[in-house]
Amino acid sequence: MFARVVNVQLQPGKVDEGVRIVREAIMPVLEQQKGFKSQYFFTQQDTNKAVSINIWETEADLAAFETAPIYRELMGKLAGVLAGPPAGERYTVSI
């Protein structure tokens, strides 16, 4: 399996809104993507930081998602709560 890990800085006071967007607008779409396995979204209220981790069955599934228009559309849903550009990386799920 493979993971996409994205670090984001949310605007002050926007953590709860970011969580709501991920839960209500992003998760339902992710669940429909080929190879998608799970999503985690970690937040720090005091620093307004968040880490999004989504797990994919294959690297090809992850790559297809990253390059699909739906990825940019989903990131756009968070644009109003982000304080800066997200930084994402791919990882192999080793354990």
Residue frames relative to the residue before (quaternion, step in Angstrom):
aa qw qx qy qz dx dy dz
M 1.0000 0.0000 0.0000 0.0000 0.00 0.00 0.00
F 0.2412 -0.7667 0.5855 0.1056 3.51 -1.31 0.46
A 0.2167 -0.7838 0.5739 0.0971 3.55 -1.16 0.67
R 0.2019 -0.7012 0.6661 0.1543 3.49 -1.27 0.61
V 0.0933 -0.7911 0.6045 0.0005 3.54 -0.68 1.18
V 0.0242 -0.8081 0.5871 -0.0420 3.55 -0.67 1.14
N 0.1969 -0.7576 0.6154 0.0927 3.56 -0.82 1.08
V 0.0030 -0.8056 0.5919 -0.0271 3.55 -0.85 0.99
Q 0.2562 -0.7057 0.6361 0.1780 3.50 -1.27 0.55
L 0.2121 -0.7881 0.5692 0.0999 3.53 -0.64 1.15
Q 0.5842 -0.5596 0.4489 0.3795 3.54 -1.21 0.46
P 0.6189 -0.5463 0.3994 0.3987 3.60 -1.10 0.60
G 0.8307 0.2016 -0.1726 0.4895 3.53 -0.93 0.96
K 0.6424 0.5544 -0.3155 0.4248 3.61 1.25 0.05
V 0.3584 0.7572 -0.4884 0.2444 3.62 1.22 0.15
D 0.6858 0.4827 -0.3003 0.4545 3.60 0.79 -0.96
E 0.6390 0.5121 -0.3263 0.4722 3.59 1.03 -0.73
G 0.6250 0.5350 -0.3279 0.4644 3.58 1.05 -0.77
V 0.6374 0.5163 -0.3162 0.4766 3.57 1.00 -0.85
R 0.6545 0.5183 -0.3102 0.4546 3.57 0.92 -0.89
I 0.6466 0.5153 -0.3184 0.4636 3.60 0.95 -0.86
V 0.6537 0.4991 -0.3197 0.4705 3.59 0.89 -0.89
R 0.6927 0.4899 -0.2853 0.4459 3.59 0.82 -0.97
E 0.8018 0.3603 -0.1632 0.4480 3.57 0.74 -1.07
A 0.7981 0.3170 -0.1524 0.4892 3.60 0.97 -0.77
I 0.7412 0.4105 -0.2338 0.4769 3.59 1.03 -0.69
M 0.6572 0.5425 -0.3217 0.4127 3.60 0.82 -0.96
P 0.6662 0.5000 -0.3428 0.4345 3.66 0.76 -0.83
V 0.6598 0.4879 -0.3100 0.4801 3.59 1.06 -0.70
L 0.6278 0.5361 -0.3374 0.4524 3.60 0.94 -0.83
E 0.6585 0.5404 -0.3097 0.4224 3.56 0.93 -0.91
Q 0.6723 0.4844 -0.2896 0.4791 3.59 1.23 -0.38
Q 0.5670 0.6251 -0.3774 0.3812 3.62 1.26 -0.22
K 0.5595 -0.6153 0.4474 0.3290 3.55 -1.05 0.84
G 0.8411 0.2023 -0.1706 0.4716 3.55 -0.88 1.01
F 0.4819 0.6641 -0.4471 0.3561 3.61 1.23 -0.11
K 0.1768 -0.8057 0.5611 0.0697 3.58 -0.92 0.97
S 0.7933 -0.2114 0.1682 0.5456 3.61 0.76 -0.94
Q 0.2406 -0.7479 0.6071 0.1194 3.52 -1.37 0.39
Y 0.0519 -0.7527 0.6556 0.0310 3.55 -1.11 0.80
F 0.0407 -0.7840 0.6194 0.0084 3.57 -1.03 0.77
F 0.0936 -0.8120 0.5760 -0.0100 3.55 -0.38 1.31
T 0.0553 -0.8165 0.5747 0.0068 3.58 -0.93 0.85
Q 0.1873 -0.7234 0.6496 0.1399 3.52 -1.36 0.43
Q 0.3633 -0.7582 0.5034 0.1991 3.56 -0.44 1.22
D 0.7013 0.5004 -0.2862 0.4192 3.60 0.93 -0.85
T 0.7660 0.3274 -0.1884 0.5201 3.61 1.13 -0.56
N 0.3674 -0.7500 0.4605 0.3007 3.59 1.33 -0.26
K 0.4552 0.6652 -0.4620 0.3700 3.57 1.17 0.55
A 0.0460 -0.7754 0.6288 0.0349 3.53 -1.25 0.54
V 0.1503 -0.7419 0.6461 0.0980 3.52 -1.27 0.57
S 0.1378 -0.7724 0.6180 0.0503 3.52 -0.84 1.07
I 0.0162 -0.7799 0.6256 -0.0117 3.57 -0.87 0.97
N 0.0324 0.7784 -0.6269 0.0004 3.53 -0.80 0.99
I 0.3169 -0.7637 0.5503 0.1157 3.50 -1.07 0.95
W 0.1152 -0.7986 0.5908 0.0054 3.54 -0.98 0.99
E 0.5915 -0.6024 0.4189 0.3344 3.54 -1.13 0.74
T 0.8139 0.0397 0.0131 0.5795 3.61 0.85 -0.96
E 0.6119 -0.5379 0.4264 0.3931 3.54 -1.25 0.37
A 0.6124 0.5519 -0.3454 0.4484 3.59 1.09 -0.69
D 0.6325 0.5196 -0.3299 0.4702 3.60 1.01 -0.78
L 0.6543 0.5070 -0.3040 0.4716 3.57 0.95 -0.88
A 0.6676 0.5043 -0.3011 0.4575 3.58 0.87 -0.94
A 0.6371 0.5265 -0.3271 0.4582 3.57 0.99 -0.82
F 0.6518 0.5094 -0.3110 0.4679 3.57 0.99 -0.82
E 0.6716 0.5228 -0.3009 0.4302 3.59 0.87 -0.96
T 0.7513 0.3849 -0.2112 0.4927 3.58 1.05 -0.67
A 0.5374 0.6344 -0.3981 0.3877 3.59 1.26 -0.09
P 0.6010 -0.5692 0.4145 0.3781 3.59 -1.11 0.57
I 0.5878 0.5934 -0.3750 0.4021 3.61 1.07 -0.61
Y 0.5909 0.5680 -0.3724 0.4353 3.61 1.09 -0.62
R 0.6801 0.4725 -0.2885 0.4806 3.59 0.85 -0.95
E 0.6218 0.5417 -0.3330 0.4571 3.58 1.07 -0.75
L 0.6741 0.4869 -0.2974 0.4691 3.59 0.91 -0.89
M 0.6455 0.5011 -0.3263 0.4751 3.59 0.96 -0.80
G 0.6094 0.5646 -0.3432 0.4383 3.58 1.10 -0.65
K 0.5951 0.5730 -0.3587 0.4346 3.58 1.13 -0.62
L 0.7026 0.4451 -0.2555 0.4930 3.59 1.16 -0.57
A 0.4272 0.7548 -0.4378 0.2367 3.59 1.23 -0.35
G 0.6880 0.5140 -0.2876 0.4239 3.60 0.96 -0.80
V 0.7321 0.3835 -0.2406 0.5089 3.60 1.24 -0.24
L 0.5671 0.6114 -0.3810 0.3994 3.60 1.25 -0.16
A 0.3359 -0.7348 0.5578 0.1900 3.55 -1.10 0.77
G 0.7910 0.0117 0.0071 0.6116 3.57 1.28 -0.25
P 0.6824 -0.4873 0.3337 0.4308 3.56 -1.25 0.12
P 0.4794 -0.6607 0.4903 0.3052 3.59 -1.03 0.74
A 0.2314 -0.7513 0.6006 0.1458 3.56 -1.20 0.57
G 0.0197 -0.8416 0.5384 -0.0381 3.57 -0.45 1.22
E 0.0619 -0.7727 0.6314 0.0204 3.51 -1.24 0.63
R 0.3735 -0.6914 0.5672 0.2465 3.55 -1.29 0.43
Y 0.0594 -0.7767 0.6265 0.0242 3.52 -1.19 0.71
T 0.3953 -0.6337 0.5956 0.2957 3.52 -1.31 0.40
V 0.3603 -0.6970 0.5710 0.2414 3.57 -0.94 0.86
S 0.1765 -0.8475 0.4973 0.0569 3.57 -0.22 1.28
I 0.7833 0.1374 -0.0729 0.6019 3.59 1.10 -0.63
